[in-house]
Amino acid sequence: MSLDWLVIVLRKSPELAMFLAVPIGYVLGNIRFGSLSLGTVTGALIAGLVIGQAGVDINRELRWSFFYLFLFANGYSAGPQFFQALKRDGVKPMVLSLVVVATSVSLAVAISRIMGLDAGLAAGVFSGALTQSSAMGTATDAIMNLPVSLEMRRILVSHVVVGDALTYVFGAIGGIVFISIIAPRILRLDLRRESALLEAQYGIKTGVEGLLSGYQRFAVRAYVVAPGSAMTGRRVDQAERGAGEHRYFVERIRRGGHDIDVRPDVTLADGDELVLYGRTEALVSAGPLFGRELHEQELLDFPICIAKVIVANSALIGPTLQELLTDKTLNVRSVGMRSLTRGGQDIPFGTSTRLSRGDVVELIGPTQAVQRAAKEIGHPVPASSATRLSTLGFGIVVGIVMGLPYVDIGAFRLTLGSSVGVLLAGLLCGWLRTGWPRLGEIPRPALDFMTTFGLAVFVAGAGLQAGPEFVHAAMTLGPGIILAGVMLTLAPLVAAFLVGRHVLRMNPLLLLGALAGAQTFTAALAAVQEKAGSKIAVLGYTVPYATSNILLTTAGAVVATLAHG
């Protein structure tokens, strides 16, 4: 059966071809080869290249609209961590990002000169070898400003896609193998043993496998103070220290059938009916010290609140959680911490964990206590799932305007470019919202959609445009391009590994996480976590990931410009 009708339909409706490439790319990208999968973005690129053989003329403005959504969301997500990396706590992992960027840009330009690659191929090898597909967009933006004919610009842009497609597979495999296998062997590192030691150092207690769905970390229980019990005659603040290091609180006191105010100086008496709230293990340990347990719905019925809060209070940045509690810098009476998220990644936490600006902490406890703690920590994440479109729309407009000015230097036009401008605008908005809640919060699901779908649509469109050129270029330049990609994947990793180990002297497990972050390749982090049986390597991942995500994306334009010169 002839497929001429399909070719005609796709040529008449190129937007259909683009949106067809994305779901096909999703299916392709999620096919697993052992522990490796290509991912939606690379799958969309492959689908676009195949469909592009039909000669589809895709609309540039449509592609770039989605790419702007990706860039803004990417910068918005990375904003707090990127600026935190400029401070003392982020210096070491930030250095690894700088090493990766400097090594990869220098090597990409050198390879282009030695092999005679044009600006498009050089930028494509750079983006593919480093699995940084977003660099294709900034490189394309830079190429469109080169002092060459429009036809030549189109050829160079198609070469960006060719270079990326030929080098991405080894970029992914090479990153995983080096970070999760080769580097640990060089370090002679037992990943499971090292993760256990590091968890103990940070005061992190790993949950028991299999009890995740049934075990309740926090509980509410009621007791009646028995005559002559250990708690009779104690003040409330003294009674709340009955379980040692475990935290629990007296939330309600009923005496003679009437509630009385719960204050630290209130003395407990025989027959008092108390409601305790706190960690389950604390109540199990301390409960018998009070007396007989009660089960009265009316007594136990009070609202418990769960809220996510963005860390913005500068007084909380630096000290450990234990120091914040000991020094009473943070009043978290009756409040528990359920989770900690940094740069979109769940972070294991313990007594030695340090908060960073822009972290999202999930609190649980009585409503008034949670509201009080939220005001001290920063500002709550709105419960609404609505996206603040004013922030998104005006942010992108400001970014595009930032990229418009240019300076002519000889035959070259030096400009920031709209893509880099939008990325920087997102970065600034993401940083500002940690201290200025009125700017508006963009929910994490919306950011994830813009990041994944926006880049997938742009890359699929790039594949459609480059489709006719791909086969010829791949057959002509394939082996040499692949070899160049291998060098460009491994050299920055080796350089960052040596600097992290011998100059910065980082903890070896955190170094592996930092290498995955500096290469912006989450799959490599997942491989390390799987082999370690712990998520703690993510503590080294977040800062270099935020830094490299910005710098490597921007570097796509730098490579294209320098390779042409």
Salt bridges, closest charged atoms under 4 A:
ASP118 OD2 - HIS159 ND1 2.59
ASP237 OD2 - ARG235 NH2 2.56
GLU240 OE2 - ARG333 NH2 2.31
GLU245 OE2 - LYS205 NZ 3.62
ASP259 OD2 - ARG252 NE 3.06
ASP265 OD1 - ARG263 NE 3.20
ASP272 OD2 - ARG255 NH2 2.73
GLU273 OE1 - ARG254 NH2 2.57
GLU281 OE2 - ARG279 NH2 3.30
GLU293 OE2 - ARG221 NE 3.89
GLU296 OE1 - ARG254 NH2 2.63
GLU298 OE2 - ARG252 NH2 3.24
GLU298 OE1 - ARG254 NH1 2.87
ASP359 OD2 - ARG342 NH2 2.79
GLU362 OE2 - ARG338 NH1 3.70
ASP408 OD1 - ARG413 NE 3.20
GLU441 OE2 - ARG433 NH1 3.34
ASP448 OD1 - ARG444 NH1 3.35
GLU469 OE2 - HIS159 NE2 3.25
